[in-house]
Amino acid sequence: MPERDRTDHLVALVRRHLGDDDVLGVYAHGSGTLGGLRPYSDLDLLVVLARPTTYGQRARLTGELLGVSGGEGRPVELIAVVRDEVRPWRYPPRREYLYGEWLRDAYERGAVPEPEDDPDLAPLLTMVLRADAPLYGPPPATLLDPVPHTDLRRAIVAGVPELMAEVESDTRNVLLTLARVWSTLVTGDIRSKDAAAAWALGRLPASYRPPLAHARAVYLGQETENWSGRSVRSCADRLVREIRAAYEAGE
């Protein structure tokens, strides 16, 4: 495994800041378990804890992640949950901690992640259970309940308005995520972003395909990002219409 793709240092810093007795498990998910890391892939980790964190623990963990995420290594997305707040399963699930590079500016200004309800945990926990890729601790099914399909569906649809608000500022990720939402609603599978885009490209009318095809090629490192002259909004709107139809068909 290339040095920039390694996760052992992340497991070590989580255990150091959150405590060996309280860290029940650390699990890989995302691109690393769905066909391999791509040039723009994060290192995605879920941490399962025995008890809630303190403000000081979250602040110190965030400070260290700022120093190791990105730069010469891969960006890190690290999420923590308290076992008893997601098992037995309830909706919306509660997230204890979140670090992601899109929040770097806020964290560098001193913001500290706070616990909050987060529907996006439904697909994340589903991916963790399906991947079954422990980096520390027992298999994830030992600590996590399966997410009911109805909750998975409503969770991924709930995030669509927020995605559309970012279509101009985070175009590649928004288009790929919309394709993944559509794919999951229709098939029940959670594909990698490039695989979901390939699935969607086979179903979109030809006039809507170029922006999504470009997003996929950039994600795979085959093209450089350039959205000039591409009908991004039209493609995104069409994907949302497909998502709405797929969701209504499954109700």
ZADREN-916091 format. One record per residue (C-alpha): x, y, z; chain. Coordinates in steps of 0.02 Angstrom, whole numbers, plus 32768, in hexadecimal, padded with zeros to 4 digits. Each point is the difference from the previous one (the first is absolute). Layout:
! residues N
{px X | py Y | pz Z | cadena A}
...
! end
This chain:
! residues 251
{px 8000 | py 8000 | pz 8000 | cadena A}
{px 8049 | py 80AB | pz 7FD1 | cadena A}
{px 8032 | py 8069 | pz 8096 | cadena A}
{px 7F7E | py 8086 | pz 7FD8 | cadena A}
{px 7F77 | py 7F7C | pz 8005 | cadena A}
{px 802B | py 7FB7 | pz 80A9 | cadena A}
{px 7F88 | py 8010 | pz 8093 | cadena A}
{px 8065 | py 7FB9 | pz 8092 | cadena A}
{px 8037 | py 80AD | pz 8039 | cadena A}
{px 7F49 | py 8038 | pz 8002 | cadena A}
{px 7FCD | py 7F6C | pz 806B | cadena A}
{px 808F | py 8027 | pz 8078 | cadena A}
{px 7FD1 | py 80B8 | pz 8014 | cadena A}
{px 7F48 | py 7FD5 | pz 801C | cadena A}
{px 802F | py 7F86 | pz 8089 | cadena A}
{px 8077 | py 807E | pz 804C | cadena A}
{px 7F83 | py 808F | pz 8007 | cadena A}
{px 7F60 | py 7FA0 | pz 8023 | cadena A}
{px 8046 | py 7F76 | pz 806E | cadena A}
{px 8021 | py 7F47 | pz 7FE7 | cadena A}
{px 7F74 | py 7FD2 | pz 8078 | cadena A}
{px 7F81 | py 806B | pz 7FA3 | cadena A}
{px 802F | py 7FD9 | pz 7F4B | cadena A}
{px 7FA1 | py 7F5F | pz 7FDB | cadena A}
{px 8027 | py 7FF8 | pz 7F47 | cadena A}
{px 8044 | py 805F | pz 7F6A | cadena A}
{px 7FBE | py 7FD2 | pz 7F53 | cadena A}
{px 802C | py 802B | pz 7F4C | cadena A}
{px 7F76 | py 802A | pz 7F85 | cadena A}
{px 7FE9 | py 8066 | pz 7F61 | cadena A}
{px 8070 | py 7FF3 | pz 7F67 | cadena A}
{px 8083 | py 7F97 | pz 8057 | cadena A}
{px 7F82 | py 7F74 | pz 8014 | cadena A}
{px 7F9A | py 801F | pz 7F61 | cadena A}
{px 807C | py 7FD8 | pz 7F78 | cadena A}
{px 809A | py 805F | pz 8035 | cadena A}
{px 803B | py 80B0 | pz 8029 | cadena A}
{px 7FFC | py 807D | pz 7F71 | cadena A}
{px 806B | py 809D | pz 7FEB | cadena A}
{px 7F7F | py 806C | pz 805A | cadena A}
{px 7FC9 | py 7F7F | pz 8081 | cadena A}
{px 8002 | py 8024 | pz 80BA | cadena A}
{px 8035 | py 7F85 | pz 8085 | cadena A}
{px 7F55 | py 7FDB | pz 804C | cadena A}
{px 7FFA | py 7FBE | pz 80B3 | cadena A}
{px 7F74 | py 7FDE | pz 807B | cadena A}
{px 8029 | py 7FF7 | pz 80B9 | cadena A}
{px 7F88 | py 7FAB | pz 8079 | cadena A}
{px 800E | py 803B | pz 80B5 | cadena A}
{px 7FC6 | py 7FBC | pz 80A6 | cadena A}
{px 7FD0 | py 80AB | pz 8044 | cadena A}
{px 7FF0 | py 80B6 | pz 7FCA | cadena A}
{px 809A | py 806B | pz 7FE7 | cadena A}
{px 802E | py 809E | pz 805D | cadena A}
{px 8018 | py 80AA | pz 7FAF | cadena A}
{px 80BA | py 7FF4 | pz 8025 | cadena A}
{px 8010 | py 7F57 | pz 7FAC | cadena A}
{px 7FA9 | py 803E | pz 7F63 | cadena A}
{px 806A | py 809E | pz 7FFC | cadena A}
{px 80A4 | py 7FA1 | pz 8010 | cadena A}
{px 7FCF | py 7F7E | pz 7F80 | cadena A}
{px 7FCE | py 8088 | pz 7F85 | cadena A}
{px 80A4 | py 805C | pz 801A | cadena A}
{px 8065 | py 7F65 | pz 7FD7 | cadena A}
{px 7F95 | py 7FD2 | pz 7F6A | cadena A}
{px 801E | py 80AD | pz 7FB8 | cadena A}
{px 80B8 | py 7FD4 | pz 7FFE | cadena A}
{px 7FF3 | py 7F56 | pz 7FAC | cadena A}
{px 7F6C | py 8011 | pz 7F89 | cadena A}
{px 8027 | py 8039 | pz 7F50 | cadena A}
{px 80A8 | py 804C | pz 7FD6 | cadena A}
{px 806F | py 7F75 | pz 7FBF | cadena A}
{px 7F87 | py 7F7C | pz 8041 | cadena A}
{px 7F4B | py 7FDD | pz 7FD8 | cadena A}
{px 7F74 | py 8068 | pz 8049 | cadena A}
{px 7FAC | py 7FAE | pz 8095 | cadena A}
{px 7F48 | py 7FF0 | pz 8026 | cadena A}
{px 7FED | py 7FBD | pz 80B0 | cadena A}
{px 7F58 | py 7FE7 | pz 8055 | cadena A}
{px 7FDF | py 7FBD | pz 80AE | cadena A}
{px 7F60 | py 7FBB | pz 804C | cadena A}
{px 7FD8 | py 7FC4 | pz 80AF | cadena A}
{px 7FC6 | py 7F4C | pz 7FF7 | cadena A}
{px 7F69 | py 8018 | pz 8070 | cadena A}
{px 7FC3 | py 8093 | pz 7F96 | cadena A}
{px 7FF6 | py 7F98 | pz 7F60 | cadena A}
{px 7FD8 | py 7F55 | pz 804C | cadena A}
{px 7F71 | py 7FDA | pz 800B | cadena A}
{px 7FEA | py 805C | pz 7F5B | cadena A}
{px 7F98 | py 809E | pz 8001 | cadena A}
{px 7FE1 | py 8088 | pz 7F7F | cadena A}
{px 804B | py 807D | pz 7FF1 | cadena A}
{px 80A1 | py 7FB6 | pz 8046 | cadena A}
{px 8072 | py 806C | pz 806A | cadena A}
{px 80B2 | py 802A | pz 7FCF | cadena A}
{px 807F | py 8021 | pz 8089 | cadena A}
{px 808D | py 804B | pz 7F97 | cadena A}
{px 802A | py 8032 | pz 7F4E | cadena A}
{px 80A2 | py 8034 | pz 7FAC | cadena A}
{px 8001 | py 8027 | pz 7F46 | cadena A}
{px 806D | py 806E | pz 7F94 | cadena A}
{px 7F6D | py 8069 | pz 7FC4 | cadena A}
{px 7FF5 | py 803F | pz 80B4 | cadena A}
{px 80B9 | py 802A | pz 800F | cadena A}
{px 7FE9 | py 80BD | pz 7FFC | cadena A}
{px 7F88 | py 7FFA | pz 8093 | cadena A}
{px 8070 | py 7F8B | pz 8063 | cadena A}
{px 8098 | py 806D | pz 7FE0 | cadena A}
{px 7F9C | py 8092 | pz 8048 | cadena A}
{px 7FE6 | py 7F9B | pz 809F | cadena A}
{px 7F59 | py 7FAA | pz 7FE2 | cadena A}
{px 7FEE | py 7F57 | pz 8057 | cadena A}
{px 7F89 | py 7F7A | pz 7FBC | cadena A}
{px 7F67 | py 7FE5 | pz 806D | cadena A}
{px 7F8E | py 7F67 | pz 800C | cadena A}
{px 7F63 | py 800D | pz 7F96 | cadena A}
{px 7F7B | py 7F9A | pz 7FA7 | cadena A}
{px 803B | py 7FCE | pz 7F53 | cadena A}
{px 7F95 | py 7F9F | pz 7F82 | cadena A}
{px 809D | py 7FE6 | pz 7F94 | cadena A}
{px 8037 | py 7F7E | pz 807F | cadena A}
{px 7F7F | py 7F89 | pz 7FB5 | cadena A}
{px 8060 | py 7FE1 | pz 7F5D | cadena A}
{px 80A7 | py 800E | pz 8059 | cadena A}
{px 7FD6 | py 7F78 | pz 807F | cadena A}
{px 7FB9 | py 7F96 | pz 7F74 | cadena A}
{px 80A6 | py 800F | pz 7FA2 | cadena A}
{px 8062 | py 7FD5 | pz 809E | cadena A}
{px 7F9A | py 7F63 | pz 801F | cadena A}
{px 8009 | py 7FC7 | pz 7F4B | cadena A}
{px 80BB | py 8022 | pz 7FF3 | cadena A}
{px 8026 | py 7FA2 | pz 80A2 | cadena A}
{px 80AE | py 804E | pz 8004 | cadena A}
{px 8039 | py 8016 | pz 80B4 | cadena A}
{px 80A1 | py 805F | pz 801B | cadena A}
{px 7FF2 | py 7FE9 | pz 80BC | cadena A}
{px 7F83 | py 7F9E | pz 8066 | cadena A}
{px 7F80 | py 7F79 | pz 7FD5 | cadena A}
{px 7F99 | py 7FEF | pz 7F61 | cadena A}
{px 7F89 | py 8096 | pz 7FF2 | cadena A}
{px 7F64 | py 7F94 | pz 800E | cadena A}
{px 8036 | py 7FDF | pz 80B4 | cadena A}
{px 7FE3 | py 80B7 | pz 802A | cadena A}
{px 7F83 | py 8042 | pz 7F7F | cadena A}
{px 7F4F | py 7FD4 | pz 7FCE | cadena A}
{px 7FCF | py 7FF5 | pz 7F48 | cadena A}
{px 7FA8 | py 8099 | pz 7FBC | cadena A}
{px 7F4D | py 7FDF | pz 7FC4 | cadena A}
{px 7FF0 | py 8019 | pz 7F44 | cadena A}
{px 7F78 | py 8083 | pz 8016 | cadena A}
{px 8072 | py 8069 | pz 806F | cadena A}
{px 8090 | py 7FEE | pz 7F85 | cadena A}
{px 7F91 | py 8040 | pz 7F73 | cadena A}
{px 7FBC | py 8096 | pz 805D | cadena A}
{px 80AC | py 802E | pz 8043 | cadena A}
{px 8055 | py 8009 | pz 7F56 | cadena A}
{px 7F70 | py 8065 | pz 7FB7 | cadena A}
{px 8002 | py 8078 | pz 8094 | cadena A}
{px 80AD | py 803B | pz 7FCF | cadena A}
{px 7FD3 | py 8030 | pz 7F4C | cadena A}
{px 7FCE | py 80B7 | pz 8021 | cadena A}
{px 80A5 | py 801F | pz 8059 | cadena A}
{px 805D | py 7FB3 | pz 7F6E | cadena A}
{px 7FA6 | py 806E | pz 7F83 | cadena A}
{px 8030 | py 809A | pz 8064 | cadena A}
{px 80B6 | py 7FD3 | pz 7FE1 | cadena A}
{px 7FF6 | py 7FD0 | pz 7F48 | cadena A}
{px 8064 | py 8098 | pz 7FC9 | cadena A}
{px 8085 | py 7FF8 | pz 8088 | cadena A}
{px 801A | py 7F43 | pz 8009 | cadena A}
{px 7FC6 | py 7FC8 | pz 7F55 | cadena A}
{px 8060 | py 7F5D | pz 7FEC | cadena A}
{px 7FCD | py 7FBB | pz 80A9 | cadena A}
{px 7F4A | py 8039 | pz 7FF0 | cadena A}
{px 7FE5 | py 7FAE | pz 7F56 | cadena A}
{px 8053 | py 7F5E | pz 8036 | cadena A}
{px 7F9E | py 7FFA | pz 80A3 | cadena A}
{px 7F5B | py 8020 | pz 7FA7 | cadena A}
{px 8029 | py 7F6F | pz 7F8C | cadena A}
{px 8023 | py 7F92 | pz 8097 | cadena A}
{px 7F5B | py 8031 | pz 8052 | cadena A}
{px 7FA0 | py 7FD3 | pz 7F63 | cadena A}
{px 805C | py 7F5C | pz 7FED | cadena A}
{px 7FE1 | py 7FCE | pz 80B5 | cadena A}
{px 7F46 | py 8029 | pz 7FF7 | cadena A}
{px 7FE9 | py 7F95 | pz 7F64 | cadena A}
{px 8072 | py 7F6D | pz 8027 | cadena A}
{px 8015 | py 7FFE | pz 80BD | cadena A}
{px 80BE | py 7FFA | pz 7FEA | cadena A}
{px 807A | py 8085 | pz 803B | cadena A}
{px 807F | py 800F | pz 7F75 | cadena A}
{px 80A2 | py 8060 | pz 7FF7 | cadena A}
{px 7FEA | py 80AD | pz 7FB6 | cadena A}
{px 804E | py 7FD1 | pz 7F59 | cadena A}
{px 7F9A | py 7F5F | pz 7FF5 | cadena A}
{px 7F60 | py 805E | pz 802B | cadena A}
{px 8028 | py 8082 | pz 7F7A | cadena A}
{px 801C | py 7F76 | pz 7F80 | cadena A}
{px 7F58 | py 7FB5 | pz 8030 | cadena A}
{px 7FA9 | py 80A9 | pz 7FEF | cadena A}
{px 8055 | py 8029 | pz 7F5A | cadena A}
{px 7FB3 | py 7F64 | pz 7FB6 | cadena A}
{px 7F53 | py 8041 | pz 802D | cadena A}
{px 8008 | py 80BC | pz 7FE5 | cadena A}
{px 7FC9 | py 804B | pz 7F59 | cadena A}
{px 809A | py 802B | pz 7F99 | cadena A}
{px 7FED | py 80BC | pz 8011 | cadena A}
{px 8014 | py 7FF7 | pz 80BE | cadena A}
{px 8098 | py 7F8E | pz 8005 | cadena A}
{px 8098 | py 8070 | pz 7FDE | cadena A}
{px 800D | py 8055 | pz 80AC | cadena A}
{px 7FED | py 7F5B | pz 805D | cadena A}
{px 807B | py 7FAA | pz 7F8C | cadena A}
{px 807D | py 808C | pz 801F | cadena A}
{px 7FE5 | py 7FF4 | pz 80BD | cadena A}
{px 8024 | py 7F46 | pz 7FF8 | cadena A}
{px 809C | py 8018 | pz 7F95 | cadena A}
{px 8044 | py 8083 | pz 8077 | cadena A}
{px 7FDE | py 7F8F | pz 8095 | cadena A}
{px 8062 | py 7F75 | pz 7FAA | cadena A}
{px 8091 | py 8074 | pz 7FD8 | cadena A}
{px 7FE1 | py 7FF5 | pz 7F44 | cadena A}
{px 7FD6 | py 80B8 | pz 7FE4 | cadena A}
{px 801F | py 80A6 | pz 8057 | cadena A}
{px 7F6F | py 805F | pz 804A | cadena A}
{px 7FB5 | py 807E | pz 7F87 | cadena A}
{px 7F46 | py 8027 | pz 8003 | cadena A}
{px 8001 | py 808A | pz 7F7E | cadena A}
{px 7F77 | py 7FE7 | pz 7F80 | cadena A}
{px 7FB8 | py 7F68 | pz 8057 | cadena A}
{px 7F46 | py 7FFD | pz 802B | cadena A}
{px 801C | py 7FD4 | pz 80B7 | cadena A}
{px 7F5C | py 8042 | pz 8044 | cadena A}
{px 7F9B | py 7FA8 | pz 7F7A | cadena A}
{px 8057 | py 7F5A | pz 8027 | cadena A}
{px 7FE8 | py 8016 | pz 80BB | cadena A}
{px 7F48 | py 802C | pz 7FEB | cadena A}
{px 7FE5 | py 7F66 | pz 7F95 | cadena A}
{px 8054 | py 7F91 | pz 8082 | cadena A}
{px 7F8F | py 804A | pz 8086 | cadena A}
{px 7F66 | py 7FDA | pz 7F96 | cadena A}
{px 803B | py 7F4C | pz 7FEE | cadena A}
{px 801E | py 7FF6 | pz 80BC | cadena A}
{px 7F52 | py 8043 | pz 8025 | cadena A}
{px 7FAF | py 7F84 | pz 7F8A | cadena A}
{px 8063 | py 7F6D | pz 8046 | cadena A}
{px 7FD5 | py 8030 | pz 80B2 | cadena A}
{px 7F47 | py 8012 | pz 7FDA | cadena A}
{px 7FFF | py 7F5C | pz 7FA3 | cadena A}
{px 8044 | py 7FA7 | pz 8099 | cadena A}
{px 7F86 | py 8049 | pz 807F | cadena A}
! end
